[in-house]
Amino acid sequence: MADIQGFFTEYLPHKLTKKPSLAGEINAIYVFDIDGAGTWTVDLTVDGGEVRAEGCEEAGCVVTAKKADFEKLLDKPASAMMLFTMGKLRVSNVSLAMSLQKLIG
């Protein structure tokens, strides 16, 4: 099973360090509000991107899910559409949410 804390504190920062151009390609701010796991901001509007364990008022897209559902998404990114259509993964901006595949995959 996926480790949500590890995803935001290790995997994602490492991915952004390894591929700093990814932030510029997406150029948006995301807030992940995971019920039972915490809230993180992924700011891809700054050079190289930044991940913080907090919310953000300026988010272009807010992603909300329960811990178990977000773990399913991390384990199998292809399940995102199914989770979305079932109402288990909610996004405030579908257009920006489509870019999340670049981050998660």
N, C-alpha and C positions, 0 to 999 in steps of 0.2 A: 504494500500500500504506500502511496506517495506521502512524502513528508512536506506539508505545507510550509512550515517554518523554514526548513532547509531550502525549499524552492525560492523563497523570497530573500533569505539571508546568504545563501551560497550559490545556488544554481543560476539564478537570474543575474546577480551582480557579476558572476564569472562570465556569463554569456555576453553581457554588455561590455566587459573589459576585453574579451576576445574579439568581439565584433562591434567596435565603437560606432561604426556607420549606421548600425541598426536604429539608434536613437534618432538620427537625422532622417532616416527613411520613414519612420512612423510619425515623429514630431507631434506627440500628444501626451496628455497627462491622464493616467488611469488610477482609479481607486478601486482596490479589491476589498470588499467588506465580506469576510467569510465568517458566518455565524458559527461560533464554537472554536475559532482559530485566531481571529484578530483582523486588523485592518492595516493595509499597506498602500502606499502611494508609489507608483512607478512613473517617474517624471522623465519623459523622453524629449522634452523641449530644451534640456541643458546638454552641453557637450558630453557625449559618452553615456548619458542617462544616469539616473539616480533612483535607488530604491530606499524608501523610508518606512518605518513601522509606525504609521500615523495616517490620518485622513488628510484631505486637501479640498478646500472650497473651490479651487479652480479646475477641477477635473473635467475633462471633455467626455469621459466615459466612466461610469460607475458600474462595477461588476459585483453582483451579490449572489451568494449561494450558501448553502449549508456546508459544513466541513466535509461530510461524507461525499456529497455531490462534487465538490471541488477536487477532492482526492481522486474521484473517478475520472475527472477531466484531465488531471495531471498524469494519471496512469495510462489513459487512452485519449489523447487529444482529439481523435476523430469522433469522439462521443459528444463533442460540444453542441452540435446541431440538435442531437436527440435531447440532451439536457435542456437546451433552450426551448425547444418546442413543447417539452413536458412542463415548462415553467420552473424547473429546478435550477436554472442558470438565468439570471436576469441581467440585462445590460441597458444602460440609459441611452446609448447611442450605437445602433446596430452597425453603422458604417465604420466607426472606429473599432468596434469589437471585431470586425473581420480581420484587422491587422494583428490581433492577438495571436493568431496562428504562428506568426513569425517569432513571437516571444516564447510561446509555450512549446511549440514543436521542435 
